Amino acid sequence: MRNFLVVAFGVVFGVILAVLLKLDGLAYWVCLIVSMFIIQYIFSGANLSKQKIKTEYGFIRPAMAYKVNLSIEVNPKAILGESFKEGSEGYHFIEKILNDPQIEADREDSFLGKVFNFTLIRDEISGLAVIYDCNNKEFIDEIQIYGYFLRCNAEKLKQKYNIESSLINTHLVLEDCALGYTDKWAPLAGMDKPVSHGIPTDMIIEALNRLKVYWGNPMMAIKKFNKTLQEYLDKEKIEYDTSNIQDFGIGTTFQGKEMDKKYARLIKKHTGLEVYDEHLNYHLFKGEHVIASIAIKFMDKMEFV
């Protein structure tokens, strides 16, 4: 149907052009046919795929279609302290608190212990940009989740576990990958004030897009990000975690394997990124209040599935 409409538009355009130029006979038909082929080429996928875009971060690259698997959770250390141990031990401790009847934790409204999963689909050629909420199985306009870091009996929590924080029993909103306070007069009107600056997902995704264009794989472990992004991560003390290496189930760990110097120089020149010669399942960022993981796939043959 699309091809038919493009050809029809080409014919109409050719007729109008021939009439305006007062052509007749063979010149009329040449104008019509040439116009049809020109319009078809202009709107063909092959031509559109060659379009260049300049991003808000200064990169100039081809327009692309891709999807991002984004997972967001609050950082338990924000209220449980730096002594909180990650992994199964930490998970069991969170479950112990949430299941303790004396703590009276509201699991429905509390962010603690939950992971929010989203799929972002973007086609820069057509302008399509959608967000799919994997938890609630619905499309949404924006990532905006209201609730509490932890809603519970704060007095009992302090008595039994020696845990107290101003974030407990405070109405908050997770907006993209930032945590903030809501307006007390309009609690569902979005973020009134951030608790701290969040994880810059758009800037990270653009850096990975750049890596895809100039190296072919956006899931390489990053040694150092481009200057603007790296300065932001350093300033906000956001940790980049490379522990989730793509090991294909054989149990290998991240080795910090250096990229061949020749290729490393080219990648840095074109992307501003320094990378390791190792692949990750997802890029993991740990902020003071929010943790986010990002995995990206592009519409390349069978990769975009």
Secondary structure, DSSP 8 states (H G I E B T S, - for coil): -HHHHHHHHHHHHHHHHHHHTT--HHHHHHHHHHHHHHHHHHTSHHHHTT-EEE-TTS-EEE--EEEEEEEEEE-THHHH-TT---SHHHHHHHHHHHH-TTTT--TTTB-TT--EEEEEEEETTTTEEEEEETTTTEEESS-EEEEESB-S-HHHHHHHH----TTBT-EEEEETTEEEEE-SSSTTS-EEEESS----HHHHHHHHHHHHHHHS-TTEEEEE--HHHHHHHHHTT-EEE---B--TTS-------B--HHHHHHHHHHHS-EEEEEEBSSEEEE-SSEEEEEEEEE-STTS--
